[in-house]
Amino acid sequence: IALGFADAPEIFTLSELPVTVAVLVALALVVVIRDDRKAMLLQLGMMVFGMVLIGVATLGYDAGLVTGATWMVLLGTGMYIAYVPPGCFLFDRLMGATKFVGTAVFMIFVTDAFGYAASVGVILYREFFAADLNWLQFLRGFAYVAAVMGTLCFGGALLYFANQTKTTQPATAATGD
């Protein structure tokens, strides 16, 4: 409503189609990389990019450089590029890069649970602590907070795992000893 699309419910479908294509292309790029370390670092880099995109898009919207519809597409792209990799490949690639023996199922479950809890937390925060803001004002502020916090957290993870995995040697075949 605040962006002027109250009479255009199809905007949700139209705005999410480019987001879907962008995320699928990004994930396809990761699939073709055979080296677990490189793929993991690329995914973390994509996650940082997603958070930066959210911040830059919101700055652009606030400055009048992008329309509301473009802002919606850029926010969706940034958020999904940051959110989808852990549920798809990141933890598998992390385990491959660190030579950790196990499965990614538990960590995928944890990130999904955190995502759902965070969604509920954001709504509760908005309703009880920021009710004086309309949804557009709240989203703009939240986009900046998410962009800064996400960039710092994902960027920190990228630096940490780049450092931790640079000396990890590939597993060798058993010698029969």
ChimeraX commands (.cxc) that place a marker at each C-alpha (Angstrom):
marker #1 position 0.00,0.00,0.00 radius 0.5
marker #1 position 2.72,2.48,1.02 radius 0.5
marker #1 position 4.58,1.94,-2.25 radius 0.5
marker #1 position 1.45,2.57,-4.30 radius 0.5
marker #1 position 0.55,-1.00,-5.24 radius 0.5
marker #1 position -2.66,-1.44,-3.22 radius 0.5
marker #1 position -4.66,-2.17,-6.37 radius 0.5
marker #1 position -1.99,-4.38,-7.97 radius 0.5
marker #1 position -1.68,-7.68,-6.05 radius 0.5
marker #1 position 0.19,-9.16,-9.01 radius 0.5
marker #1 position 3.19,-7.06,-7.96 radius 0.5
marker #1 position 4.19,-9.83,-5.56 radius 0.5
marker #1 position 4.50,-12.35,-8.37 radius 0.5
marker #1 position 6.07,-9.91,-10.79 radius 0.5
marker #1 position 8.63,-8.71,-8.25 radius 0.5
marker #1 position 9.62,-12.22,-7.19 radius 0.5
marker #1 position 10.26,-13.62,-10.68 radius 0.5
marker #1 position 13.56,-11.74,-11.15 radius 0.5
marker #1 position 14.51,-12.64,-7.58 radius 0.5
marker #1 position 13.95,-16.32,-8.33 radius 0.5
marker #1 position 16.04,-16.17,-11.49 radius 0.5
marker #1 position 18.89,-14.33,-9.73 radius 0.5
marker #1 position 19.00,-16.81,-6.86 radius 0.5
marker #1 position 18.83,-19.84,-9.14 radius 0.5
marker #1 position 21.68,-18.47,-11.29 radius 0.5
marker #1 position 23.74,-17.78,-8.17 radius 0.5
marker #1 position 23.18,-21.30,-6.85 radius 0.5
marker #1 position 23.92,-22.80,-10.26 radius 0.5
marker #1 position 27.29,-21.05,-10.23 radius 0.5
marker #1 position 28.12,-22.75,-6.95 radius 0.5
marker #1 position 27.11,-26.19,-8.22 radius 0.5
marker #1 position 29.66,-26.13,-11.03 radius 0.5
marker #1 position 32.55,-25.44,-8.64 radius 0.5
marker #1 position 34.09,-28.75,-7.63 radius 0.5
marker #1 position 36.45,-27.46,-4.94 radius 0.5
marker #1 position 34.57,-27.35,-1.60 radius 0.5
marker #1 position 36.65,-24.50,-0.18 radius 0.5
marker #1 position 36.17,-22.27,-3.22 radius 0.5
marker #1 position 32.45,-23.03,-3.35 radius 0.5
marker #1 position 32.03,-22.36,0.37 radius 0.5
marker #1 position 33.89,-19.06,0.15 radius 0.5
marker #1 position 31.87,-18.07,-2.92 radius 0.5
marker #1 position 28.64,-18.81,-1.05 radius 0.5
marker #1 position 29.75,-16.74,1.94 radius 0.5
marker #1 position 30.77,-13.98,-0.47 radius 0.5
marker #1 position 27.34,-14.15,-2.10 radius 0.5
marker #1 position 25.77,-13.85,1.33 radius 0.5
marker #1 position 27.85,-10.73,2.05 radius 0.5
marker #1 position 26.87,-9.38,-1.38 radius 0.5
marker #1 position 23.19,-9.99,-0.57 radius 0.5
marker #1 position 23.42,-7.96,2.62 radius 0.5
marker #1 position 25.32,-5.15,0.91 radius 0.5
marker #1 position 22.70,-5.15,-1.86 radius 0.5
marker #1 position 19.96,-4.64,0.72 radius 0.5
marker #1 position 21.77,-1.63,2.17 radius 0.5
marker #1 position 22.67,-0.08,-1.19 radius 0.5
marker #1 position 19.17,-0.64,-2.56 radius 0.5
marker #1 position 17.62,1.02,0.48 radius 0.5
marker #1 position 20.00,3.96,0.18 radius 0.5
marker #1 position 19.03,4.20,-3.49 radius 0.5
marker #1 position 15.35,4.12,-2.62 radius 0.5
marker #1 position 15.77,6.77,0.07 radius 0.5
marker #1 position 17.70,8.96,-2.37 radius 0.5
marker #1 position 15.01,8.56,-5.03 radius 0.5
marker #1 position 17.35,6.69,-7.39 radius 0.5
marker #1 position 15.23,3.52,-7.56 radius 0.5
marker #1 position 11.47,3.04,-7.65 radius 0.5
marker #1 position 9.53,1.16,-5.03 radius 0.5
marker #1 position 9.13,-1.83,-7.34 radius 0.5
marker #1 position 12.85,-1.94,-8.10 radius 0.5
marker #1 position 13.61,-1.63,-4.40 radius 0.5
marker #1 position 11.34,-4.60,-3.67 radius 0.5
marker #1 position 13.16,-6.70,-6.27 radius 0.5
marker #1 position 16.58,-5.71,-4.95 radius 0.5
marker #1 position 15.57,-6.36,-1.33 radius 0.5
marker #1 position 14.20,-9.77,-2.25 radius 0.5
marker #1 position 17.30,-10.64,-4.25 radius 0.5
marker #1 position 19.63,-9.56,-1.47 radius 0.5
marker #1 position 17.68,-11.37,1.22 radius 0.5
marker #1 position 17.29,-14.63,-0.67 radius 0.5
marker #1 position 20.89,-14.68,-1.90 radius 0.5
marker #1 position 21.89,-14.37,1.75 radius 0.5
marker #1 position 19.31,-16.82,3.13 radius 0.5
marker #1 position 19.09,-19.65,0.60 radius 0.5
marker #1 position 22.72,-20.93,0.44 radius 0.5
marker #1 position 22.83,-22.28,4.01 radius 0.5
marker #1 position 19.73,-24.34,3.34 radius 0.5
marker #1 position 21.08,-25.68,0.07 radius 0.5
marker #1 position 24.82,-26.20,-0.09 radius 0.5
marker #1 position 26.77,-24.08,2.38 radius 0.5
marker #1 position 26.98,-26.57,5.22 radius 0.5
marker #1 position 27.83,-29.45,2.87 radius 0.5
marker #1 position 30.62,-27.37,1.36 radius 0.5
marker #1 position 31.76,-26.23,4.81 radius 0.5
marker #1 position 32.08,-29.83,5.96 radius 0.5
marker #1 position 33.92,-30.73,2.76 radius 0.5
marker #1 position 36.31,-27.79,3.12 radius 0.5
marker #1 position 37.06,-28.53,6.79 radius 0.5
marker #1 position 37.07,-32.33,6.33 radius 0.5
marker #1 position 34.46,-32.63,9.09 radius 0.5
marker #1 position 32.75,-36.02,9.05 radius 0.5
marker #1 position 29.00,-35.79,9.48 radius 0.5
marker #1 position 25.87,-34.47,7.82 radius 0.5
marker #1 position 24.53,-30.97,7.29 radius 0.5
marker #1 position 20.99,-31.83,8.36 radius 0.5
marker #1 position 21.24,-30.50,11.91 radius 0.5
marker #1 position 22.73,-27.16,10.88 radius 0.5
marker #1 position 20.14,-26.74,8.12 radius 0.5
marker #1 position 17.46,-27.38,10.74 radius 0.5
marker #1 position 19.04,-24.84,13.11 radius 0.5
marker #1 position 19.23,-22.12,10.45 radius 0.5
marker #1 position 15.64,-22.77,9.38 radius 0.5
marker #1 position 14.46,-22.62,12.99 radius 0.5
marker #1 position 16.42,-19.42,13.54 radius 0.5
marker #1 position 14.92,-17.92,10.38 radius 0.5
marker #1 position 11.39,-18.71,11.52 radius 0.5
marker #1 position 12.03,-17.45,15.04 radius 0.5
marker #1 position 13.62,-14.27,13.69 radius 0.5
marker #1 position 10.58,-13.66,11.45 radius 0.5
marker #1 position 8.26,-13.93,14.41 radius 0.5
marker #1 position 10.62,-11.78,16.49 radius 0.5
marker #1 position 10.64,-9.03,13.87 radius 0.5
marker #1 position 6.84,-8.97,13.74 radius 0.5
marker #1 position 6.55,-8.92,17.54 radius 0.5
marker #1 position 9.16,-6.17,17.79 radius 0.5
marker #1 position 7.30,-4.09,15.21 radius 0.5
marker #1 position 3.96,-4.57,16.97 radius 0.5
marker #1 position 5.15,-3.91,20.53 radius 0.5
marker #1 position 8.13,-1.58,20.21 radius 0.5
marker #1 position 7.76,0.21,16.88 radius 0.5
marker #1 position 3.99,0.42,16.44 radius 0.5
marker #1 position 4.25,4.16,15.78 radius 0.5
marker #1 position 6.08,3.45,12.51 radius 0.5
marker #1 position 4.19,2.47,9.40 radius 0.5
marker #1 position 5.35,-0.74,7.72 radius 0.5
marker #1 position 7.38,1.12,5.07 radius 0.5
marker #1 position 9.31,3.11,7.67 radius 0.5
marker #1 position 9.89,-0.03,9.67 radius 0.5
marker #1 position 11.09,-1.98,6.63 radius 0.5
marker #1 position 13.52,0.78,5.66 radius 0.5
marker #1 position 15.02,0.85,9.14 radius 0.5
marker #1 position 15.10,-2.92,9.38 radius 0.5
marker #1 position 16.79,-3.13,5.97 radius 0.5
marker #1 position 19.63,-0.92,7.19 radius 0.5
marker #1 position 20.05,-2.92,10.41 radius 0.5
marker #1 position 19.98,-6.23,8.51 radius 0.5
marker #1 position 22.45,-4.92,5.94 radius 0.5
marker #1 position 24.98,-3.80,8.55 radius 0.5
marker #1 position 24.60,-6.77,10.88 radius 0.5
marker #1 position 24.46,-9.31,8.05 radius 0.5
marker #1 position 27.50,-7.84,6.31 radius 0.5
marker #1 position 29.49,-7.92,9.55 radius 0.5
marker #1 position 28.43,-11.45,10.50 radius 0.5
marker #1 position 28.73,-13.03,7.06 radius 0.5
marker #1 position 31.89,-11.06,6.34 radius 0.5
marker #1 position 33.36,-12.28,9.62 radius 0.5
marker #1 position 32.43,-15.86,8.74 radius 0.5
marker #1 position 34.00,-15.44,5.30 radius 0.5
marker #1 position 37.28,-14.19,6.79 radius 0.5
marker #1 position 37.26,-16.83,9.52 radius 0.5
marker #1 position 36.67,-19.78,7.22 radius 0.5
marker #1 position 39.02,-18.44,4.55 radius 0.5
marker #1 position 41.73,-18.45,7.20 radius 0.5
marker #1 position 40.73,-21.75,8.81 radius 0.5
marker #1 position 40.55,-23.71,5.58 radius 0.5
marker #1 position 43.59,-22.38,3.76 radius 0.5
marker #1 position 45.89,-24.91,5.45 radius 0.5
marker #1 position 43.45,-27.83,5.39 radius 0.5
marker #1 position 44.95,-30.59,3.29 radius 0.5
marker #1 position 42.78,-32.72,1.04 radius 0.5
marker #1 position 41.91,-36.16,2.33 radius 0.5
marker #1 position 44.17,-38.87,0.96 radius 0.5
marker #1 position 43.27,-42.41,0.04 radius 0.5
marker #1 position 43.96,-45.11,2.61 radius 0.5
marker #1 position 47.36,-46.72,2.17 radius 0.5
marker #1 position 46.31,-50.09,3.56 radius 0.5
marker #1 position 48.33,-49.78,6.78 radius 0.5
marker link #1:1,2 radius 0.2
marker link #1:2,3 radius 0.2
marker link #1:3,4 radius 0.2
marker link #1:4,5 radius 0.2
marker link #1:5,6 radius 0.2
marker link #1:6,7 radius 0.2
marker link #1:7,8 radius 0.2
marker link #1:8,9 radius 0.2
marker link #1:9,10 radius 0.2
marker link #1:10,11 radius 0.2
marker link #1:11,12 radius 0.2
marker link #1:12,13 radius 0.2
marker link #1:13,14 radius 0.2
marker link #1:14,15 radius 0.2
marker link #1:15,16 radius 0.2
marker link #1:16,17 radius 0.2
marker link #1:17,18 radius 0.2
marker link #1:18,19 radius 0.2
marker link #1:19,20 radius 0.2
marker link #1:20,21 radius 0.2
marker link #1:21,22 radius 0.2
marker link #1:22,23 radius 0.2
marker link #1:23,24 radius 0.2
marker link #1:24,25 radius 0.2
marker link #1:25,26 radius 0.2
marker link #1:26,27 radius 0.2
marker link #1:27,28 radius 0.2
marker link #1:28,29 radius 0.2
marker link #1:29,30 radius 0.2
marker link #1:30,31 radius 0.2
marker link #1:31,32 radius 0.2
marker link #1:32,33 radius 0.2
marker link #1:33,34 radius 0.2
marker link #1:34,35 radius 0.2
marker link #1:35,36 radius 0.2
marker link #1:36,37 radius 0.2
marker link #1:37,38 radius 0.2
marker link #1:38,39 radius 0.2
marker link #1:39,40 radius 0.2
marker link #1:40,41 radius 0.2
marker link #1:41,42 radius 0.2
marker link #1:42,43 radius 0.2
marker link #1:43,44 radius 0.2
marker link #1:44,45 radius 0.2
marker link #1:45,46 radius 0.2
marker link #1:46,47 radius 0.2
marker link #1:47,48 radius 0.2
marker link #1:48,49 radius 0.2
marker link #1:49,50 radius 0.2
marker link #1:50,51 radius 0.2
marker link #1:51,52 radius 0.2
marker link #1:52,53 radius 0.2
marker link #1:53,54 radius 0.2
marker link #1:54,55 radius 0.2
marker link #1:55,56 radius 0.2
marker link #1:56,57 radius 0.2
marker link #1:57,58 radius 0.2
marker link #1:58,59 radius 0.2
marker link #1:59,60 radius 0.2
marker link #1:60,61 radius 0.2
marker link #1:61,62 radius 0.2
marker link #1:62,63 radius 0.2
marker link #1:63,64 radius 0.2
marker link #1:64,65 radius 0.2
marker link #1:65,66 radius 0.2
marker link #1:66,67 radius 0.2
marker link #1:67,68 radius 0.2
marker link #1:68,69 radius 0.2
marker link #1:69,70 radius 0.2
marker link #1:70,71 radius 0.2
marker link #1:71,72 radius 0.2
marker link #1:72,73 radius 0.2
marker link #1:73,74 radius 0.2
marker link #1:74,75 radius 0.2
marker link #1:75,76 radius 0.2
marker link #1:76,77 radius 0.2
marker link #1:77,78 radius 0.2
marker link #1:78,79 radius 0.2
marker link #1:79,80 radius 0.2
marker link #1:80,81 radius 0.2
marker link #1:81,82 radius 0.2
marker link #1:82,83 radius 0.2
marker link #1:83,84 radius 0.2
marker link #1:84,85 radius 0.2
marker link #1:85,86 radius 0.2
marker link #1:86,87 radius 0.2
marker link #1:87,88 radius 0.2
marker link #1:88,89 radius 0.2
marker link #1:89,90 radius 0.2
marker link #1:90,91 radius 0.2
marker link #1:91,92 radius 0.2
marker link #1:92,93 radius 0.2
marker link #1:93,94 radius 0.2
marker link #1:94,95 radius 0.2
marker link #1:95,96 radius 0.2
marker link #1:96,97 radius 0.2
marker link #1:97,98 radius 0.2
marker link #1:98,99 radius 0.2
marker link #1:99,100 radius 0.2
marker link #1:100,101 radius 0.2
marker link #1:101,102 radius 0.2
marker link #1:102,103 radius 0.2
marker link #1:103,104 radius 0.2
marker link #1:104,105 radius 0.2
marker link #1:105,106 radius 0.2
marker link #1:106,107 radius 0.2
marker link #1:107,108 radius 0.2
marker link #1:108,109 radius 0.2
marker link #1:109,110 radius 0.2
marker link #1:110,111 radius 0.2
marker link #1:111,112 radius 0.2
marker link #1:112,113 radius 0.2
marker link #1:113,114 radius 0.2
marker link #1:114,115 radius 0.2
marker link #1:115,116 radius 0.2
marker link #1:116,117 radius 0.2
marker link #1:117,118 radius 0.2
marker link #1:118,119 radius 0.2
marker link #1:119,120 radius 0.2
marker link #1:120,121 radius 0.2
marker link #1:121,122 radius 0.2
marker link #1:122,123 radius 0.2
marker link #1:123,124 radius 0.2
marker link #1:124,125 radius 0.2
marker link #1:125,126 radius 0.2
marker link #1:126,127 radius 0.2
marker link #1:127,128 radius 0.2
marker link #1:128,129 radius 0.2
marker link #1:129,130 radius 0.2
marker link #1:130,131 radius 0.2
marker link #1:131,132 radius 0.2
marker link #1:132,133 radius 0.2
marker link #1:133,134 radius 0.2
marker link #1:134,135 radius 0.2
marker link #1:135,136 radius 0.2
marker link #1:136,137 radius 0.2
marker link #1:137,138 radius 0.2
marker link #1:138,139 radius 0.2
marker link #1:139,140 radius 0.2
marker link #1:140,141 radius 0.2
marker link #1:141,142 radius 0.2
marker link #1:142,143 radius 0.2
marker link #1:143,144 radius 0.2
marker link #1:144,145 radius 0.2
marker link #1:145,146 radius 0.2
marker link #1:146,147 radius 0.2
marker link #1:147,148 radius 0.2
marker link #1:148,149 radius 0.2
marker link #1:149,150 radius 0.2
marker link #1:150,151 radius 0.2
marker link #1:151,152 radius 0.2
marker link #1:152,153 radius 0.2
marker link #1:153,154 radius 0.2
marker link #1:154,155 radius 0.2
marker link #1:155,156 radius 0.2
marker link #1:156,157 radius 0.2
marker link #1:157,158 radius 0.2
marker link #1:158,159 radius 0.2
marker link #1:159,160 radius 0.2
marker link #1:160,161 radius 0.2
marker link #1:161,162 radius 0.2
marker link #1:162,163 radius 0.2
marker link #1:163,164 radius 0.2
marker link #1:164,165 radius 0.2
marker link #1:165,166 radius 0.2
marker link #1:166,167 radius 0.2
marker link #1:167,168 radius 0.2
marker link #1:168,169 radius 0.2
marker link #1:169,170 radius 0.2
marker link #1:170,171 radius 0.2
marker link #1:171,172 radius 0.2
marker link #1:172,173 radius 0.2
marker link #1:173,174 radius 0.2
marker link #1:174,175 radius 0.2
marker link #1:175,176 radius 0.2
marker link #1:176,177 radius 0.2
view
